[in-house]
């Protein structure tokens, strides 16, 4: 059935691609909107029509209501699907759609406005007998009043933005002395993310689980829940892993919480898809947290265990159809788990930017990849760092965990640092296998240890395979232009019947030579540092062969019956070769000529100076020091915002500010020097910029 002829998707990335897929299945044409940064993005390429709506910053494009409404009118779109994030929970946008005669595929403006205020939402659901957490939701936001209320509730307390979620404007405070700074930061972040600095306080429940229920309501008074999802594993209040069902819920508790979720939706006169979120303590008590008035990022796990396409149902409800099922028809089967792939430094959790050089997601039964990128796409500082979602399903939880572990090992992505190593560590954790997934899961000290950036033994067969793959990728690229004269210092020197590359890996130089085997066309022998090597620990007598899949960057090395699957790509900025086997990424830098001038005059920085650098590309929103200031250890120097989150850069020790190289409002690149410090004699001589 075709409910609409054309739908505009007011979003970008993977959710825009996912909604377009649903529309195609229903025979509905799609319209994409895009900013200057997204001209070549996947969601633009896959739409039937695409409309430019403004510059890269979200508030000038994806948050520009007038531009999006104009795009819908100009393309004769009958409805708008907002996805999640951006304008999806903006009541003014829903009202603008109605005024323009365009169907908003979401709840009524009044429901968005009610549930968008966490304070009003708690009061509304309390009237429908839904349990809530003790706290303070008053209009008096003065720091003195907020501190008094925090003391009344009792520490620890949680500060939360009243107008939004997703970890923005949220701070956990364990003692009164830390409360004023945490309150100011939460209010500032809330204002930046949602245009509203109002916050509220809640008692912090220790070691809870985060359980949410998917609901759908039609325009005829029917409200159903589609079971729960557990979203307890979070970093900085951002969900990382979600699964359905939760092993913490017995059937009676599941039915009780599901009924409470339905009552919460009824309290708002709700229509369309939404999610009611609860905290579940260790005694089985549950408390209403909030209601997200949109489709959730983690909706695929619900789809996989219920067999229902939630976007199809959203569109049908928006077209006025009644829900085609009853509560008893919804029976979850099996188990599903979703992990979010973020572009970020896995050691710090800070966002990362860059170009996707190679992307080869896993495939197979029970594996789903909702993505918005492919090789060649740019991930910029302007938007959320989530780039894809990997979802698996199986008959039960142990089988799903095993499938997820295997799929993560098969995931290959080059050009960006991601949280994939963190995801693998979580899935391999015995606590995760046992289902001990409380919200403090990542507080374990093991998840704060620095990992070796190059976890490959210097003489291992793994290193040899990866160096061979790097050389194969370069050889294939250079064979297209064999007549080009090359310096012997370059990473690829072609000679008759042989190719030699010199790489620096973790400070050690390796010479890799691939020599053609005249007896076997396409075969070659590999030498690393003048030693014959193969795919195993011993080189063997058989020559190697290589097959390169250009579309994904995959290289299949063969020797006898043995095969190795790797991926390789050249980093444009410096020409270094990046190689991965899925689990490990190796950076093979080119051997360069000596920088004689630098060697004679030393480094560029002056003796004793410490550079505080931007850990990622972003915008400077506060500069708290000036030249000549004396600062103490962990004192905030600069506050940077990137991908919707604030990051405070602090002093590593007692120091004097030598130079400030940024101003408020500056857009800076990752690695840019923001502040230079002169260490005081009593300060330890570390040179690590600290981001909090």
Secondary structure as UniProt FT lines:
FT   STRAND          6..9
FT   HELIX           13..25
FT   TURN            26..27
FT   STRAND          29..35
FT   HELIX           36..38
FT   TURN            39..40
FT   HELIX           42..46
FT   STRAND          49..54
FT   HELIX           58..60
FT   TURN            61..63
FT   HELIX           65..74
FT   TURN            75..76
FT   STRAND          79..81
FT   TURN            86..89
FT   HELIX           91..99
FT   TURN            100..101
FT   STRAND          103..104
FT   HELIX           109..116
FT   HELIX           118..126
FT   TURN            127..129
FT   STRAND          135..136
FT   HELIX           143..153
FT   STRAND          157..161
FT   TURN            162..163
FT   TURN            166..169
FT   STRAND          171..173
FT   HELIX           176..178
FT   HELIX           179..194
FT   STRAND          199..203
FT   TURN            206..207
FT   STRAND          209..217
FT   TURN            219..220
FT   STRAND          223..235
FT   TURN            236..237
FT   STRAND          238..244
FT   TURN            247..248
FT   HELIX           251..267
FT   TURN            268..269
FT   STRAND          272..280
FT   TURN            282..283
FT   STRAND          286..292
FT   TURN            297..298
FT   HELIX           299..306
FT   HELIX           310..318
FT   TURN            319..320
FT   HELIX           327..329
FT   STRAND          335..344
FT   TURN            346..348
FT   STRAND          354..355
FT   STRAND          358..360
FT   TURN            365..366
FT   STRAND          367..371
FT   TURN            375..376
FT   STRAND          378..379
FT   TURN            381..382
FT   STRAND          386..394
FT   HELIX           397..410
FT   STRAND          412..414
FT   HELIX           420..428
FT   HELIX           430..434
FT   TURN            439..440
FT   HELIX           441..443
FT   HELIX           445..448
FT   TURN            453..454
FT   TURN            458..459
FT   HELIX           461..478
FT   HELIX           479..481
FT   TURN            482..483
FT   TURN            488..489
FT   STRAND          493..495
FT   TURN            496..497
FT   STRAND          498..505
FT   TURN            506..507
FT   STRAND          508..516
FT   TURN            518..519
FT   TURN            521..522
FT   STRAND          524..528
FT   TURN            529..530
FT   STRAND          531..533
FT   STRAND          544..549
FT   TURN            550..553
FT   STRAND          554..559
FT   TURN            560..561
FT   STRAND          562..570
FT   TURN            572..574
FT   STRAND          577..580
FT   STRAND          585..590
FT   HELIX           596..601
FT   TURN            607..608
FT   STRAND          609..613
FT   STRAND          618..623
FT   TURN            627..628
FT   STRAND          630..631
FT   TURN            633..634
FT   STRAND          636..642
FT   TURN            643..644
FT   STRAND          645..650
FT   STRAND          655..660
FT   TURN            664..665
FT   STRAND          667..668
FT   TURN            670..671
FT   STRAND          673..679
FT   TURN            681..682
FT   STRAND          690..691
//
